[in-house]
């Protein structure tokens, strides 16, 4: 009976997640058509960047809260199995509709993962900074939005919202798994070097999402 219940729960999770992804894909196609027909491309793209970020931060990522972390975790089903930090990033990016090989992306070192996501845009690197200094940097120099960040041996997302800077990642501390926490409260935000790149404000990445273009992972 317990086995049947567990299978039923997995089935429900799969159906729910599939519906969310399908809805995002429909919205992506509509956004692509709107952008194509827009008289003001810049204004249209600004609306699309908000839509894309909201899909990722509000629709996709929260589904993964409650999934456990493991070093070898590569689950495709939220709240089922386990997921490592690299696979959390690559799977959520794929599931929001980016045409990327989640296996190849997840297996890259942090800097090279940033390079793939950046799609030719700038990668910034900071060294020997405390998490408080990193927070100050984002508050001072960065627009509100989502960023990829790579640490020495860990990866995740940075979300800047007004005066708050969050670290969203598959947390290996106590095998916690996908977590959204203030950067200053994170027990794993400790690195000699940080590599990060834009997601929300990366126009090349957004256009690849709109047009379902392959993101090279070579």
C-alpha positions in Angstrom: 0.0 0.0 0.0 2.9 2.3 0.9 4.6 1.6 -2.4 1.4 2.4 -4.3 1.0 5.6 -2.4 4.6 6.6 -3.2 4.1 5.8 -6.9 0.9 7.9 -6.9 2.7 10.8 -5.3 5.5 10.7 -7.9 2.9 10.5 -10.6 1.1 13.6 -9.3 4.4 15.5 -9.0 5.3 14.6 -12.6 1.9 15.6 -13.9 2.0 18.9 -12.0 5.5 19.7 -13.1 4.8 18.8 -16.7 1.8 21.2 -16.7 3.9 24.0 -15.3 6.5 23.4 -18.0 3.9 23.2 -20.8 2.3 26.5 -19.7 5.7 28.2 -19.7 6.4 26.8 -23.2 3.1 28.3 -24.4 4.0 31.6 -22.9 7.4 31.5 -24.5 5.9 31.0 -27.9 3.5 33.9 -27.4 6.4 36.1 -26.1 8.5 35.2 -29.2 5.6 36.3 -31.5 5.1 39.5 -29.5 8.8 40.3 -29.7 8.8 39.6 -33.5 5.9 42.0 -34.0 6.9 44.7 -31.5 7.6 48.2 -32.8 9.8 48.9 -29.8 12.1 45.8 -29.4 13.9 47.2 -26.3 10.6 47.7 -24.4 9.3 44.3 -25.5 12.5 42.6 -24.4 12.3 44.3 -21.0 8.9 42.8 -20.5 10.1 39.4 -21.6 13.1 39.5 -19.1 10.6 40.0 -16.3 8.4 37.2 -17.6 11.4 34.8 -18.0 12.7 35.6 -14.5 9.3 35.2 -12.9 8.9 31.8 -14.6 12.2 30.6 -13.3 12.1 32.1 -9.8 8.3 31.7 -9.1 7.2 28.7 -11.2 10.1 26.4 -11.6 12.6 26.7 -8.7 10.1 26.5 -5.8 8.9 23.2 -7.1 12.4 21.8 -6.1 12.2 22.9 -2.5 12.0 19.8 -0.3 14.3 17.7 -2.6 17.4 16.4 -0.9 20.9 17.1 -2.0 23.5 14.4 -2.8 26.8 14.7 -4.6 25.6 12.3 -7.3 22.0 13.5 -7.4 20.5 14.2 -10.8 16.7 13.9 -10.3 14.4 15.3 -12.9 11.4 15.1 -10.6 11.0 17.7 -7.9 10.8 16.4 -4.4 11.8 12.9 -5.6 15.3 11.5 -5.3 18.2 13.9 -4.8 19.9 16.7 -6.8 23.4 18.1 -6.8 24.1 21.8 -7.1 25.1 21.7 -10.8 22.1 19.6 -11.8 19.8 21.9 -9.8 21.0 24.9 -12.0 21.1 23.0 -15.3 17.7 21.3 -14.8 15.8 24.4 -13.7 17.3 26.3 -16.7 16.3 23.5 -19.1 12.8 23.2 -17.5 12.1 26.9 -17.9 12.6 26.3 -21.6 16.3 26.9 -22.4 17.6 24.5 -25.0 20.6 23.2 -23.1 22.0 19.8 -22.3 21.6 19.6 -18.6 24.1 16.8 -18.2 27.0 18.6 -20.0 26.2 21.9 -18.2 26.0 20.3 -14.7 29.3 18.5 -15.1 31.3 21.6 -15.9 33.5 23.5 -13.4 31.9 26.6 -12.0 33.8 29.1 -14.3 33.0 27.1 -17.4 29.4 26.7 -16.3 29.2 30.5 -16.1 30.8 30.7 -19.5 28.0 28.6 -21.1 25.2 30.5 -19.4 26.8 33.9 -20.2 26.5 33.1 -24.0 29.4 35.4 -24.8 28.4 38.2 -22.3 30.7 39.3 -19.5 31.7 37.0 -16.7 32.7 38.8 -13.5 35.2 37.4 -11.0 35.7 38.5 -7.4 38.4 37.1 -5.2 38.9 37.1 -1.4 35.6 38.6 -0.5 33.4 37.8 2.5 29.8 37.1 1.9 29.0 40.5 3.4 31.3 42.1 0.9 29.7 40.1 -1.9 26.2 41.3 -0.8 27.4 44.9 -0.7 28.8 44.5 -4.2 25.5 43.3 -5.6 23.5 46.0 -3.7 25.9 48.7 -5.0 26.5 47.7 -8.6 23.8 45.2 -9.8 20.3 45.6 -11.0 17.4 43.6 -9.5 17.3 40.2 -11.1 18.7 36.7 -11.3 22.4 35.8 -11.8 24.4 32.6 -12.0 27.2 32.3 -9.4 30.0 29.8 -9.2 32.1 29.3 -6.1 35.3 27.2 -5.6 33.3 24.0 -5.5 29.6 25.0 -5.6 27.2 26.7 -7.9 23.8 28.4 -7.7 21.8 31.5 -8.4 21.9 35.0 -6.9 18.6 36.8 -6.7 18.8 40.6 -6.0 15.5 42.1 -4.9 15.7 45.7 -3.7 17.8 45.6 -0.6 17.9 41.8 -0.3 20.4 39.4 -1.9 19.4 35.8 -1.9 21.5 32.6 -2.6 19.3 30.0 -4.3 21.1 26.6 -4.6 21.0 22.9 -3.8 22.5 23.2 -0.3 24.9 20.4 0.7 24.8 21.5 4.3 22.9 18.8 6.2 21.9 17.5 2.7 19.3 20.3 2.7 18.9 20.4 -1.1 17.3 23.4 -3.0 17.1 26.4 -0.7 16.5 30.1 -1.0 18.3 32.0 1.8 19.7 35.4 2.4 23.3 35.5 1.3 24.5 36.7 4.8 22.8 33.7 6.4 24.2 31.0 4.1 26.6 28.5 5.8 28.2 27.5 2.4 28.7 31.0 0.9 32.4 30.9 1.5 34.8 30.8 -1.4 38.2 32.2 -2.5 36.7 33.1 -5.8 33.3 33.9 -7.2 32.4 33.8 -10.9 29.0 35.3 -11.9 27.1 36.3 -15.0 23.7 37.8 -15.8 20.6 35.8 -16.4 17.8 38.3 -16.2 19.8 41.0 -18.0 21.5 38.7 -20.6 19.8 39.7 -23.9 21.6 36.9 -25.8 20.3 34.3 -23.4 16.8 35.7 -23.5 16.7 35.6 -27.3 17.9 32.0 -27.3 15.0 31.2 -25.0 12.5 33.0 -27.2 13.7 31.2 -30.3 14.5 27.8 -28.8 18.1 28.1 -29.9 20.6 25.5 -28.7 23.0 26.8 -26.0 26.4 25.3 -26.8 28.0 23.4 -24.0 31.3 22.5 -25.9 
